[in-house]
Amino acid sequence: MLALIALTMFIIEYLPRLTKVIPSTLAAIITGTLITLGFGLEASTVGDMASIQGNLPSFHIPDIPFDLATLKIVFPYALIMALVGLIESLLTLNLVDELTETLGQPNRECIGQGVANTTTGLFGGMGGCAMVGQSIINIKSGGRGSLSGVSAALFLLSFILVGSSLIERIPIAVLVGVMFMVVIGTFEWCSFRLIGKIPPADTLIGISVAVITVFHDLATAVIIGVILSALVFAWQHAKHINASVSTNRMGGKVYELNGPLFFASVHHFQEIFDPKNDPDDVVVDFKNARVADHSAIEAIDKLAERYLKEHKRLHLKHLAPECRQLLKTAGDLVEVNVVEDPNYHLAVDRKDFEEKV
């Protein structure tokens, strides 16, 4: 088996240097199969795994009760299949674009795949998506247009309908060799060179996604990877908020904030100020800061309460209108520069917004 794998990989790698008349992958499969049959070698074949013979499908609506109980059973699997299918198709499209130096249409791909899988379900078929391995083989064999994909589908159909007896004789070792070459060609080998040169968090996320993909599934791995990336992003940007401190002509202390104020940076925001040691008048200028969410608004409100307890006046400048309207502590405590306030909007709940106003 190891010898067949090595021979297959050798043919795929070096045959194109001699001739491109016949696709190297096809030549490797034919050569490995003929050697196995000609010398009577004992090797596991496709037929030993399962039969691929089939017939043309017929229209059939699933004979199941269409109620919530059925939906609860089907929905989790449908969601995972949709996520895996979309992710793999988009990854394949991205890889094909890199190899062919073209620009694909991901929206069109996703819609077409959804329509096709919905239709397939009405004929008792399985869901499908773009495949990295088959696409790479197609491209390296010279396929560039839509006809190459159509041809691959028609040949696959012919194998199932009339050529199953031939395909089932192909040794598994030959197919393993083909897939090894696909993996070698698609793996990002530069990832190893980046270890130690990129932030440790990025390295950890990449390894985590790879491990979860192997032991669980691609959809779960991608979702966890996105969550981890979002947490790392929030943690890093939480440290970006800071303040330039100065004194104005009236003897008041001015904090000129810089950076985003959101749920992750609230703690750093509170640490900037010192209500006990600050003078009676304190100005917080939000000209270079961005208030992003409700947590930020609550942090501003708590800051105002801290200064109120110390019997000191807090002035907020360049604060967005939504922030001013949602602050609970108002009256003489808060002075807002309306003229120079930015006019951006926060993503707030309308009902909650109206209640607080």
C-alpha positions, 0 to 999 in steps of 0.5 A, spaced: 500 500 500 505 504 501 508 503 495 502 504 491 501 511 494 508 513 493 508 511 486 501 515 485 504 521 488 511 520 484 507 520 477 502 526 479 508 530 481 513 529 475 509 527 469 507 534 468 514 535 467 514 530 461 507 531 458 501 534 459 497 530 454 494 526 459 492 529 466 497 526 471 492 524 476 488 520 471 495 517 469 496 515 476 490 512 477 490 508 471 497 506 472 496 504 479 490 500 478 493 496 472 499 494 476 495 492 482 490 487 477 496 485 472 501 483 478 495 480 482 496 484 488 492 484 494 490 491 495 483 494 498 479 497 493 473 502 492 468 496 492 471 493 498 469 499 502 462 500 498 458 499 492 457 506 488 452 503 483 446 507 483 440 509 479 437 515 476 433 518 482 425 520 482 421 525 485 419 524 492 417 528 498 419 526 505 414 521 508 415 525 515 410 529 519 411 536 518 410 539 525 415 542 530 417 536 533 420 534 526 423 540 525 427 540 532 430 533 530 432 536 523 434 543 524 440 542 528 443 537 522 440 542 517 444 548 520 451 544 521 450 541 513 449 548 511 454 551 515 459 546 513 457 546 505 458 554 505 464 554 508 467 549 504 465 552 498 467 559 499 474 556 501 474 552 495 472 558 491 478 563 494 483 557 493 481 557 486 481 564 485 488 564 487 490 559 483 487 562 476 488 569 478 481 570 477 475 573 481 469 569 483 462 570 485 461 568 492 454 570 493 452 567 486 455 560 488 451 560 495 445 561 492 446 556 487 448 551 492 442 552 496 437 552 490 441 545 488 441 542 495 433 544 496 432 541 489 436 534 491 432 533 497 426 532 493 429 527 489 432 523 495 439 525 494 444 528 499 446 535 500 453 537 496 458 543 496 464 545 492 470 540 494 477 542 494 480 536 492 476 535 486 477 542 484 484 542 485 485 536 480 480 539 475 484 546 475 491 542 475 488 538 469 487 544 465 480 546 467 478 553 467 471 554 465 464 552 467 464 546 462 470 543 466 465 542 472 459 540 468 464 535 465 466 532 472 459 532 474 457 528 468 462 523 468 461 522 475 454 520 473 456 515 468 460 512 473 455 511 478 450 509 472 454 504 468 461 504 470 461 502 477 464 496 476 470 499 473 471 504 479 470 499 484 477 496 482 481 502 483 485 501 489 484 505 495 492 506 496 491 510 489 486 514 492 490 516 498 496 518 494 491 523 490 489 526 496 496 526 499 498 530 493 491 535 494 493 536 501 500 538 499 498 543 494 493 546 498 496 546 505 499 553 507 506 551 508 508 558 510 504 557 516 510 554 520 514 560 518 509 565 521 509 561 528 513 565 533 513 571 528 505 573 529 502 574 536 501 567 540 493 568 540 493 568 533 497 561 533 493 558 538 487 560 534 489 557 528 491 550 532 485 550 535 481 551 529 485 545 526 484 540 532 477 542 532 476 540 525 479 534 525 476 531 532 469 534 531 467 538 524 468 544 520 462 548 522 464 548 529 471 549 528 469 556 524 464 558 529 469 557 535 475 560 531 470 566 530 468 567 537 476 566 539 478 572 534 472 576 537 474 576 544 482 577 542 480 583 538 476 586 544 481 584 549 487 588 544 482 594 543 480 594 550 487 597 552 487 602 546 483 607 550 487 612 554 487 620 555 491 626 555 491 630 561 491 638 561 489 644 565 484 649 562 484 656 564 479 656 569 484 651 573 479 645 571 482 638 569 481 636 562 481 629 560 482 628 552 480 621 551 483 617 545 480 610 543 474 606 543 469 606 549 465 599 549 464 593 553 471 591 553 475 597 555 470 599 560 475 597 566 481 601 563 476 607 562 474 607 569 482 607 571 484 613 568 480 618 572 481 619 580 475 623 583 478 623 590 484 627 587 481 631 581 479 639 582 472 641 583 471 642 575 473 636 571 472 636 563 472 629 559 473 631 552 470 625 547 472 628 541 477 623 539 473 617 542 468 613 540 462 611 544 460 604 541 455 600 546 450 600 552 456 598 556 460 605 554 454 609 556 453 605 563 460 607 564 460 614 563 454 614 568 458 611 573 463 616 572 458 621 573 456 618 579 463 617 582 464 625 581 457 626 584 459 623 591 465 627 591 461 633 590 465 635 584 462 637 577 463 633 571 463 636 564 462 632 558 464 635 551 463 632 544 458 627 546 453 624 541 446 625 542 444 618 544 449 618 549 446 624 552 439 622 552 440 615 555 445 618 561 441 617 567 445 622 571 443 629 568 441 636 571 447 640 574 452 635 574 453 634 566 454 640 561 455 638 554 457 642 548 452 641 543 455 645 538 461 641 536 457 634 538 458 628 533 452 626 529 453 618 529 448 613 532 449 608 536 445 601 535 440 601 541 434 598 542 428 603 540 423 601 546 429 601 551 431 608 548 424 611 548 423 608 556 429 612 558 428 618 554 
